[in-house]
Amino acid sequence: MTTEASLPATSASPTVGQVWTRARGVLIAVVLLLIGAVATAVIRSGAQYGSLDPRSTAPYGSRAVATLLAERGVTTRVVTTLDEARTAVGPDTTLLITVPDLLTPHQQQLLHGTTRTSDGRTVLIAPRTSVDTLAPGLLAAPAAGFDSTLPPGCRMTAARQAGAAETGGMRYRSHDARADTCYPSEGLPTLVRLPAASGDGDTVVLGSPRILYNDRLDEQGNASLALQLLGSRSHLVWYLPSLSDSSASDAGEESFLDLLPSGWLWGTLQLFVAAALAALWRARRLGPLVPEKLPVVIRASETVEGRARLYRKANARDRAAAALRSTTRTRLAPLVGVSSAQAHTPEALLPALSTRLGGDGHPPLHALLFGPPPGDDAALIALADQLDALESEVRRP
């Protein structure tokens, strides 16, 4: 019982070199991403403007049309907040709203309340959900048209002088008999002019922003139509709605779901259905176990070491000790004439072991083979050594 087996010490903790080998790929990828982000930020740190911005010379900017308007004596002022837009409108002003759907319903109501009595012109670029508030009497068609270049098809002076233009995109249905409906696509107009109920003001709804782009201005009658629509007054207020506008946070009594566009809700529902179908497709099929041959032969020592690492990672000293004691009892029972069925019964195994070893060994044997789990790793290692020594002692002739 005093003999202890000499076991090689095996460390389960990874070394510094192993940690570096495992983590260096991720660290290199993170560093490259940071370098790329910094480089992109530096490159774009200059004066960069977005789509339909009259200060932008990019293909989808609108610097060209703003320059042509300036040559004809029309001043252009860029605003990004609702308060600036409402303050700037007047009878000698054209208000261009580049992305009407970006405005909240509350913002739309405030803006329409200002423009309908201003006697100026309001131009809306491809509105969809906002058209019934900003241009009452119009409804957006469910789907956009496929043709981009369309003939005027109306008596509106600006359209007849411009001729064919790239207005194809959103289409609208008008319920106002006084409205000018031009550039029809599949029977529905893509440009509509609604005169105000009183005064000289009007609202122009344009189904596509193409006629304002720098790279499309010289195509067809785009330039003529853009200059006539935006140059009818001496001042042009170019409104670029922004999510940073403080008035966008005033949602009134609306809930969070009311602020989400309907497309987001439908898209979320479709993603949920797709995820459920993918889960059903990839789910594990439960059934009887099918024995398979191992593709490779694994050495017993590697299996033992792997299981030991798992026990240590889970801090499962109780299970490890129970496995060691159970295996030892199973091997000792036939050596002392005890059946396998009684190998785990102290009353049958311990007396046979005491007789084989000689002397009174019941208390230490009971604690060794059926005692409580060890309190720490050192006690577990000592238990393994003592069990190995006990088996060696029993096997000794």
C-alpha positions as CSV (number, residue, x, y, z in Angstrom):
1,M,0.0,0.0,0.0
2,T,3.0,2.3,0.3
3,T,4.3,1.8,-3.2
4,E,3.4,4.6,-5.5
5,A,3.6,4.3,-9.3
6,S,5.8,6.6,-11.0
7,L,3.8,8.4,-13.7
8,P,5.1,11.0,-16.2
9,A,3.8,14.5,-15.5
10,T,1.6,15.8,-18.4
11,S,0.5,19.4,-18.4
12,A,-3.0,20.0,-19.7
13,S,-2.4,23.8,-20.0
14,P,-1.4,25.2,-23.5
15,T,2.0,26.8,-23.7
16,V,2.6,30.3,-24.9
17,G,3.8,29.0,-28.2
18,Q,0.6,27.0,-28.7
19,V,-1.6,29.9,-27.8
20,W,0.3,32.1,-30.3
21,T,0.0,29.5,-33.1
22,R,-3.8,29.2,-32.6
23,A,-4.5,33.0,-32.3
24,R,-2.1,34.5,-34.7
25,G,-4.4,34.0,-37.7
26,V,-7.2,35.9,-36.0
27,L,-4.9,38.6,-34.8
28,I,-3.4,39.2,-38.2
29,A,-6.9,39.4,-39.7
30,V,-8.0,41.9,-37.1
31,V,-4.9,44.0,-37.7
32,L,-5.5,44.0,-41.5
33,L,-9.1,45.0,-40.9
34,L,-8.1,47.9,-38.7
35,I,-5.5,49.1,-41.2
36,G,-8.1,48.9,-44.0
37,A,-10.6,50.9,-41.9
38,V,-8.0,53.6,-41.1
39,A,-6.9,53.8,-44.8
40,T,-10.6,54.1,-45.9
41,A,-11.3,56.8,-43.4
42,V,-8.2,58.8,-44.4
43,I,-9.1,58.5,-48.1
44,R,-12.7,59.6,-47.5
45,S,-11.9,62.3,-45.0
46,G,-12.1,64.9,-47.6
47,A,-15.2,66.7,-48.9
48,Q,-17.4,63.8,-50.0
49,Y,-21.1,64.3,-50.9
50,G,-23.8,61.8,-51.5
51,S,-26.3,61.0,-54.3
52,L,-28.4,64.0,-55.6
53,D,-26.2,66.5,-53.8
54,P,-25.8,69.7,-55.8
55,R,-22.2,70.0,-54.5
56,S,-21.1,66.6,-55.8
57,T,-19.3,66.0,-59.1
58,A,-19.7,62.3,-58.8
59,P,-21.8,60.5,-61.5
60,Y,-24.8,60.3,-59.2
61,G,-24.3,63.9,-57.9
62,S,-26.1,67.0,-59.2
63,R,-23.4,69.6,-59.5
64,A,-24.1,70.0,-63.2
65,V,-27.8,71.0,-62.9
66,A,-27.0,73.4,-60.1
67,T,-24.3,75.1,-62.3
68,L,-26.7,75.4,-65.2
69,L,-29.4,76.9,-62.9
70,A,-26.8,79.4,-61.5
71,E,-26.1,80.5,-65.1
72,R,-29.8,81.3,-65.5
73,G,-29.9,83.4,-62.3
74,V,-31.4,80.7,-60.0
75,T,-29.7,80.5,-56.6
76,T,-29.4,77.1,-54.9
77,R,-29.3,76.7,-51.2
78,V,-28.7,73.3,-49.6
79,V,-30.5,72.5,-46.4
80,T,-30.5,69.3,-44.3
81,T,-33.1,70.0,-41.6
82,L,-36.8,70.4,-41.6
83,D,-36.7,73.7,-39.8
84,E,-34.4,75.2,-42.5
85,A,-36.6,73.9,-45.3
86,R,-39.8,75.3,-43.8
87,T,-38.2,78.7,-43.1
88,A,-36.8,79.0,-46.7
89,V,-40.0,78.3,-48.7
90,G,-41.9,81.2,-50.2
91,P,-43.7,82.3,-53.4
92,D,-40.4,82.8,-55.3
93,T,-38.9,79.5,-54.1
94,T,-38.8,76.0,-55.4
95,L,-38.4,73.3,-52.7
96,L,-36.7,70.1,-53.9
97,I,-37.0,67.1,-51.6
98,T,-34.5,64.5,-52.7
99,V,-35.7,61.6,-50.5
100,P,-39.2,62.3,-49.3
101,D,-39.7,58.8,-47.9
102,L,-36.9,59.5,-45.4
103,L,-39.1,61.9,-43.6
104,T,-41.2,60.6,-40.7
105,P,-45.0,61.0,-40.9
106,H,-44.9,63.8,-38.4
107,Q,-42.2,65.7,-40.5
108,Q,-44.3,65.1,-43.7
109,Q,-47.4,66.7,-42.1
110,L,-45.4,69.7,-40.9
111,L,-43.8,70.2,-44.3
112,H,-47.0,69.9,-46.2
113,G,-48.7,72.3,-43.9
114,T,-46.0,74.9,-44.8
115,T,-45.8,74.3,-48.6
116,R,-49.5,74.2,-49.4
117,T,-49.9,77.9,-48.5
118,S,-46.5,79.1,-49.7
119,D,-47.5,79.8,-53.3
120,G,-44.1,78.2,-54.3
121,R,-43.3,75.0,-56.1
122,T,-42.5,71.7,-54.3
123,V,-40.7,69.0,-56.3
124,L,-40.7,65.4,-54.8
125,I,-38.2,62.9,-56.2
126,A,-39.7,59.3,-56.4
127,P,-41.9,59.3,-53.3
128,R,-43.5,56.1,-52.4
129,T,-45.0,55.9,-48.9
130,S,-44.9,59.7,-48.4
131,V,-46.8,60.7,-51.6
132,D,-50.3,60.6,-50.0
133,T,-49.2,63.1,-47.3
134,L,-47.0,65.4,-49.3
135,A,-49.1,65.3,-52.5
136,P,-52.7,64.5,-51.5
137,G,-54.6,63.1,-54.5
138,L,-51.8,60.9,-55.6
139,L,-51.2,57.2,-54.9
140,A,-48.0,55.3,-55.8
141,A,-48.4,52.2,-58.0
142,P,-47.4,48.9,-56.3
143,A,-44.5,48.4,-58.8
144,A,-42.2,50.6,-60.7
145,G,-42.1,50.7,-64.5
146,F,-39.4,49.0,-66.5
147,D,-38.9,51.7,-69.2
148,S,-36.6,54.6,-68.3
149,T,-36.8,56.9,-71.3
150,L,-40.4,57.9,-72.0
151,P,-42.2,60.4,-74.3
152,P,-44.1,63.3,-72.7
153,G,-47.7,62.2,-73.6
154,C,-49.2,65.4,-72.1
155,R,-49.8,69.1,-72.8
156,M,-47.6,70.4,-69.9
157,T,-45.4,73.1,-71.4
158,A,-42.2,71.9,-69.7
159,A,-42.7,68.3,-70.9
160,R,-43.5,69.3,-74.5
161,Q,-40.5,71.5,-74.8
162,A,-38.2,68.9,-73.2
163,G,-39.5,65.9,-75.2
164,A,-38.5,62.4,-74.3
165,A,-36.7,62.2,-70.9
166,E,-35.6,59.5,-68.4
167,T,-38.4,59.8,-66.0
168,G,-39.3,56.1,-65.8
169,G,-39.4,54.6,-62.4
170,M,-42.2,55.1,-59.9
171,R,-45.7,55.4,-61.3
172,Y,-48.7,57.2,-59.8
173,R,-52.4,57.3,-59.9
174,S,-54.1,60.7,-59.8
175,H,-57.5,61.5,-58.5
176,D,-57.3,65.2,-59.2
177,A,-58.9,66.3,-62.4
178,R,-56.7,69.4,-62.6
179,A,-53.5,67.4,-62.5
180,D,-51.0,67.3,-65.4
181,T,-50.0,63.7,-65.9
182,C,-47.0,63.2,-68.2
183,Y,-44.5,60.5,-69.3
184,P,-46.8,57.5,-69.0
185,S,-45.4,54.1,-68.4
186,E,-47.7,51.2,-68.9
187,G,-50.7,53.5,-68.7
188,L,-49.6,55.3,-65.5
189,P,-47.8,58.7,-65.4
190,T,-44.2,59.0,-64.0
191,L,-44.5,62.8,-63.7
192,V,-47.5,64.6,-62.2
193,R,-48.1,68.3,-61.5
194,L,-50.7,69.1,-58.9
195,P,-51.8,72.8,-58.8
196,A,-52.5,74.2,-55.3
197,A,-56.1,74.6,-54.2
198,S,-55.5,78.3,-54.1
199,G,-52.8,80.6,-55.3
200,D,-50.0,80.0,-57.8
201,G,-48.2,77.2,-56.0
202,D,-48.0,73.6,-57.2
203,T,-46.4,70.2,-56.4
204,V,-44.4,68.2,-59.0
205,V,-43.9,64.5,-58.4
206,L,-41.1,63.0,-60.4
207,G,-40.9,59.2,-60.6
208,S,-37.1,59.0,-61.1
209,P,-34.0,61.1,-60.1
210,R,-32.1,60.3,-63.4
211,I,-32.7,63.7,-65.0
212,L,-30.7,65.3,-62.1
213,Y,-27.7,63.0,-62.2
214,N,-24.4,64.5,-63.6
215,D,-23.8,61.5,-65.9
216,R,-27.4,61.5,-67.3
217,L,-28.0,65.3,-67.6
218,D,-27.0,65.4,-71.3
219,E,-29.1,62.4,-72.3
220,Q,-32.5,62.9,-74.2
221,G,-34.4,65.9,-72.8
222,N,-33.2,65.5,-69.2
223,A,-31.4,68.9,-68.9
224,S,-34.3,70.8,-70.4
225,L,-36.9,69.1,-68.2
226,A,-34.7,69.5,-65.0
227,L,-34.1,73.2,-65.7
228,Q,-37.8,74.0,-66.3
229,L,-39.0,72.1,-63.3
230,L,-36.4,73.6,-60.9
231,G,-35.9,77.0,-62.5
232,S,-39.4,78.3,-62.5
233,R,-38.6,80.4,-59.4
234,S,-35.6,82.6,-58.7
235,H,-34.6,80.5,-55.6
236,L,-34.1,76.8,-55.2
237,V,-34.0,75.2,-51.8
238,W,-32.3,71.8,-52.2
239,Y,-33.5,69.7,-49.2
240,L,-31.4,66.6,-48.3
241,P,-33.3,64.9,-45.5
242,S,-31.1,63.6,-42.7
243,L,-31.6,61.0,-40.0
244,S,-29.6,63.3,-37.7
245,D,-32.3,66.0,-37.9
246,S,-33.7,66.5,-34.4
247,S,-37.2,66.8,-35.7
248,A,-37.0,63.2,-36.9
249,S,-37.1,62.0,-33.2
250,D,-40.5,63.6,-32.6
251,A,-42.7,60.6,-33.5
252,G,-45.8,61.8,-31.6
253,E,-48.0,58.9,-30.5
254,E,-46.5,56.4,-32.9
255,S,-44.9,53.2,-31.6
256,F,-41.6,51.8,-32.7
257,L,-43.2,49.4,-35.2
258,D,-45.1,52.3,-36.8
259,L,-41.8,54.0,-37.6
260,L,-40.5,50.9,-39.4
261,P,-41.2,50.8,-43.1
262,S,-43.4,48.0,-44.2
263,G,-40.6,46.5,-46.3
264,W,-38.6,45.9,-43.2
265,L,-41.4,44.0,-41.4
266,W,-42.0,41.8,-44.5
267,G,-38.3,41.2,-44.9
268,T,-37.9,40.2,-41.2
269,L,-40.8,37.8,-41.6
270,Q,-39.3,36.2,-44.7
271,L,-35.9,35.8,-42.9
272,F,-37.7,34.1,-40.0
273,V,-39.4,31.7,-42.3
274,A,-36.2,31.0,-44.2
275,A,-34.3,30.4,-40.9
276,A,-37.0,28.0,-39.7
277,L,-36.9,26.0,-43.0
278,A,-33.1,25.9,-42.8
279,A,-33.3,24.6,-39.2
280,L,-35.7,21.9,-40.3
281,W,-33.5,20.9,-43.2
282,R,-30.3,20.8,-41.2
283,A,-31.8,19.4,-37.9
284,R,-30.3,16.2,-36.5
285,R,-32.4,13.2,-37.3
286,L,-32.8,11.1,-34.2
287,G,-32.7,7.3,-34.6
288,P,-30.9,4.1,-33.6
289,L,-27.1,4.3,-33.3
290,V,-25.3,2.9,-36.3
291,P,-21.9,1.4,-35.5
292,E,-19.2,2.6,-37.9
293,K,-15.5,1.7,-38.2
294,L,-13.1,4.3,-37.2
295,P,-11.3,5.8,-40.2
296,V,-8.0,5.7,-38.2
297,V,-6.7,3.8,-35.3
298,I,-6.2,5.9,-32.2
299,R,-3.8,4.8,-29.5
300,A,-5.2,4.0,-26.1
301,S,-2.8,6.5,-24.5
302,E,-4.1,9.3,-26.6
303,T,-7.7,8.5,-25.8
304,V,-6.9,8.4,-22.1
305,E,-5.1,11.7,-22.3
306,G,-7.9,13.4,-24.3
307,R,-10.5,12.3,-21.8
308,A,-8.4,13.4,-18.9
309,R,-8.0,16.9,-20.5
310,L,-11.8,17.1,-20.8
311,Y,-12.3,16.1,-17.2
312,R,-9.8,18.7,-16.1
313,K,-11.4,21.4,-18.3
314,A,-14.8,20.6,-16.7
315,N,-13.3,20.4,-13.2
316,A,-14.9,17.0,-12.9
317,R,-12.7,15.4,-10.3
318,D,-15.6,13.4,-8.9
319,R,-16.3,11.7,-12.2
320,A,-12.6,11.1,-12.9
321,A,-12.2,9.5,-9.4
322,A,-15.3,7.4,-9.8
323,A,-14.0,6.1,-13.2
324,L,-10.6,5.2,-11.7
325,R,-12.1,3.4,-8.7
326,S,-14.7,1.5,-10.8
327,T,-12.1,0.3,-13.2
328,T,-9.8,-0.7,-10.4
329,R,-12.5,-2.7,-8.6
330,T,-13.5,-4.4,-11.9
331,R,-9.9,-5.6,-12.4
332,L,-9.3,-6.6,-8.8
333,A,-12.5,-8.7,-8.3
334,P,-11.4,-11.7,-10.4
335,L,-7.9,-11.6,-8.8
336,V,-9.4,-12.2,-5.4
337,G,-12.2,-14.6,-6.4
338,V,-15.1,-12.2,-6.4
339,S,-17.6,-12.3,-9.3
340,S,-17.9,-9.3,-11.6
341,A,-21.5,-8.7,-10.3
342,Q,-20.2,-8.2,-6.8
343,A,-17.1,-6.2,-7.7
344,H,-18.7,-2.9,-6.6
345,T,-20.1,-4.2,-3.4
346,P,-17.9,-3.3,-0.4
347,E,-19.2,-6.3,1.7
348,A,-18.0,-8.8,-0.9
349,L,-14.9,-7.1,-2.3
350,L,-13.2,-5.7,0.8
351,P,-12.9,-8.9,2.9
352,A,-11.5,-10.8,-0.1
353,L,-8.9,-8.0,-0.6
354,S,-7.9,-8.0,3.1
355,T,-7.5,-11.8,3.0
356,R,-5.3,-11.6,-0.1
357,L,-3.2,-8.7,1.2
358,G,-3.1,-9.9,4.8
359,G,-3.7,-7.8,7.9
360,D,-6.5,-5.5,8.8
361,G,-6.9,-3.3,5.8
362,H,-10.6,-2.5,5.8
363,P,-10.5,1.3,6.7
364,P,-7.9,2.3,4.2
365,L,-9.2,0.0,1.5
366,H,-12.7,1.3,2.0
367,A,-11.6,4.9,1.8
368,L,-9.4,4.1,-1.2
369,L,-12.0,2.1,-3.3
370,F,-15.3,3.6,-2.1
371,G,-14.4,6.9,-0.5
372,P,-15.4,10.5,-1.3
373,P,-14.1,12.4,-4.3
374,P,-10.8,14.1,-3.9
375,G,-10.8,17.8,-3.1
376,D,-8.2,19.0,-5.6
377,D,-6.0,17.9,-8.5
378,A,-3.2,16.8,-6.2
379,A,-5.5,14.5,-4.2
380,L,-6.8,13.1,-7.5
381,I,-3.2,12.3,-8.7
382,A,-2.4,10.7,-5.3
383,L,-5.6,8.6,-5.5
384,A,-4.5,7.3,-9.0
385,D,-1.1,6.4,-7.7
386,Q,-2.5,4.6,-4.7
387,L,-5.0,2.6,-6.8
388,D,-2.1,1.6,-9.2
389,A,0.0,0.6,-6.2
390,L,-2.9,-1.5,-4.8
391,E,-3.4,-3.4,-8.0
392,S,0.3,-4.1,-8.4
393,E,0.3,-5.4,-4.8
394,V,-2.6,-7.7,-5.5
395,R,-1.1,-9.0,-8.7
396,R,2.2,-9.8,-7.0
397,P,2.7,-13.6,-6.7
